[in-house]
Amino acid sequence: MIVHTDDNVSTITFVTTYAKNERRLLSDLLLERGPDEPTLCTGWTTRDLAAHLVVRDRRPDASAGLLVPPLREYGERVRRATAARPYPEIVAEVRNPPWWSPVSNPLLDELTNAVEFFIHHEDVRRGRPGWEPRTLDPGQEHAIWRGTQFTGRIALRRLGLPVTVVADGQGTLVSGDHPQLTLSGPAGELALFLSGRQANARVTIDGPAEAADRLRTARLGL
């Protein structure tokens, strides 16, 4: 968010650069890879992941199933029906969300999607062997770390394992009392790790081996 002041009148411009850019890059990659490529989302192809994003943007009644267990099967039925549509049509809707979307409207886009679309872009990039982490600019690292602190804290508290999380050049998150483990790395890699993609995130874990193994194999994410 940038505040402009002119003649004692302030206006607010909401900047959504990172969320929009990751959405564009992901949409391009989805078309390049095609509908049947693997992703880091277990059991999901690129078609499945694209359908999930369309439902998230356009069907709040169905996407609620991600957080509300009784609605999970309904949400999955809607996602499968979306996935059955022509693949280019699905990707076009990923690329162009509706302005009224509860998670992708102009006021909330950067807050709700800077991390979401970075992670899903990497889900597709890292679905094939031979990937390397991207170099992100400091502004994007900051935006990712800002979102990761909230979701990461919830995931670690649920796990019940005290951890100090150190994001290179961004800051530190301490979860729990007297942590013996330190999880460190770039903000983007930490976002992937703390969302349940531990095996495909390049981070460092320092501390007792048993606790470190528990962290590496835990079911993290929301």
Stockholm file with secondary structure:
# STOCKHOLM 1.0

chainA/1-222         MIVHTDDNVSTITFVTTYAKNERRLLSDLLLERGPDEPTLCTGWTTRDLAAHLVVRDRRPDASAGLLVPPLREYGERVRRATAARPYPEIVAEVRNPPWWSPVSNPLLDELTNAVEFFIHHEDVRRGRPGWEPRTLDPGQEHAIWRGTQFTGRIALRRLGLPVTVVADGQGTLVSGDHPQLTLSGPAGELALFLSGRQANARVTIDGPAEAADRLRTARLGL
#=GR chainA/1-222 SS CEEEEETTEEEEECCCHHHHHHHHHHHHHHHHHCTTCBCSSTTCBHHHHHHHHHHHHHCHHHHGGGTCGGGHHHHHHHHHHHHTSCHHHHHHHHHSCCTTCTTTSTTTHHHHHHHHHHHHHHHHHTTSTTCCCCCCCHHHHHHHHHHHHHHHHHHHHHHTCCEEEEETTTEEEEESSSCCEEEEECHHHHHHHHTTCGGGCCCEEESCHHHHHHHHHSCCCC
#=GC SS_cons         CEEEEETTEEEEECCCHHHHHHHHHHHHHHHHHCTTCBCSSTTCBHHHHHHHHHHHHHCHHHHGGGTCGGGHHHHHHHHHHHHTSCHHHHHHHHHSCCTTCTTTSTTTHHHHHHHHHHHHHHHHHTTSTTCCCCCCCHHHHHHHHHHHHHHHHHHHHHHTCCEEEEETTTEEEEESSSCCEEEEECHHHHHHHHTTCGGGCCCEEESCHHHHHHHHHSCCCC
//
